[in-house]
Amino acid sequence: MEATDIKLGQRVKVTTNGRNALVVGQPEYWTRADIKLVRIKYENSTRYERVINTQLDLLPTEEQYPAHGGTHKRQETI
């Protein structure tokens, strides 16, 4: 995934572990110019991470939140 395509609030799949996550930060500088770090929050978890933008795949539009053109609703968990 290109760093220029990443927007706050998008749902993505992390390719290294197969988990879904939410983008919670803008792409940040890293030592290589062609790679950026992106802050994410895993779904159904309190865990935040910074991952390399090439390790993220954007979920299809229908699986995005309404603000990004989709119909996904957050699961209510206790």
Backbone torsions as a table, in degrees:
resi	resn	phi	psi	omega
1	MET	NA	131.9	179.6
2	GLU	-75.2	143.2	-179.1
3	ALA	-62.4	-30.6	-179.0
4	THR	-71.7	-18.4	-179.6
5	ASP	-86.7	-10.6	-174.2
6	ILE	-82.2	130.1	178.2
7	LYS	-128.8	149.9	177.2
8	LEU	-58.6	137.3	176.3
9	GLY	89.6	-3.9	178.7
10	GLN	-74.8	146.7	174.2
11	ARG	-92.4	133.8	-177.9
12	VAL	-133.9	161.4	172.5
13	LYS	-110.1	130.2	177.7
14	VAL	-84.7	118.1	-172.9
15	THR	-70.0	-24.8	-177.1
16	THR	-74.3	-25.1	-179.5
17	ASN	-131.7	-4.1	176.3
18	GLY	76.2	8.9	-178.4
19	ARG	-91.3	150.5	176.0
20	ASN	-85.4	147.8	-178.7
21	ALA	-147.4	168.6	179.1
22	LEU	-116.5	133.1	178.2
23	VAL	-75.2	122.4	-178.1
24	VAL	-120.7	5.1	178.7
25	GLY	-149.4	153.3	177.1
26	GLN	-71.2	152.1	175.5
27	PRO	-57.2	135.6	-177.5
28	GLU	-113.5	157.6	179.1
29	TYR	-61.9	142.5	170.7
30	TRP	-131.5	178.1	-174.1
31	THR	-65.3	-29.5	177.4
32	ARG	-96.0	136.6	-176.0
33	ALA	-66.7	-28.8	-176.2
34	ASP	-88.8	-1.1	-178.2
35	ILE	-125.4	137.5	178.4
36	LYS	-125.3	152.2	173.6
37	LEU	-93.9	137.0	-178.7
38	VAL	-123.9	130.7	178.3
39	ARG	-84.6	128.9	-179.0
40	ILE	-128.7	161.9	171.9
41	LYS	-127.0	125.0	179.4
42	TYR	-69.0	143.0	178.4
43	GLU	-70.3	144.4	-179.4
44	ASN	57.9	35.8	-179.3
45	SER	-152.5	162.7	174.7
46	THR	-101.1	7.4	-174.3
47	ARG	-84.0	130.6	173.8
48	TYR	-113.1	148.0	176.5
49	GLU	-147.2	161.6	167.4
50	ARG	-110.0	123.8	-179.6
51	VAL	-124.6	158.5	178.4
52	ILE	-73.2	137.2	-175.6
53	ASN	-57.4	-27.5	179.8
54	THR	-73.8	-10.3	178.4
55	GLN	-94.4	9.6	-179.2
56	LEU	-115.8	139.2	172.7
57	ASP	-121.5	129.9	178.6
58	LEU	-70.4	133.0	175.6
59	LEU	-71.5	157.3	179.9
60	PRO	-57.8	156.8	-176.9
61	THR	-55.8	-41.1	-178.2
62	GLU	-66.2	-17.9	178.1
63	GLU	-97.0	5.9	177.5
64	GLN	-88.4	165.6	174.6
65	TYR	-71.0	158.5	-178.3
66	PRO	-54.0	-31.9	179.3
67	ALA	-63.2	-20.5	179.4
68	HIS	-112.5	21.0	174.2
69	GLY	90.1	5.7	-177.3
70	GLY	-104.5	-170.2	-178.8
71	THR	-126.1	10.0	-176.5
72	HIS	-66.8	137.5	173.6
73	LYS	-118.3	140.1	-179.2
74	ARG	-65.3	137.2	176.1
75	GLN	-72.0	136.3	175.2
76	GLU	-87.4	115.8	177.2
77	THR	-121.2	154.9	-179.2
78	ILE	-94.1	NA	NA
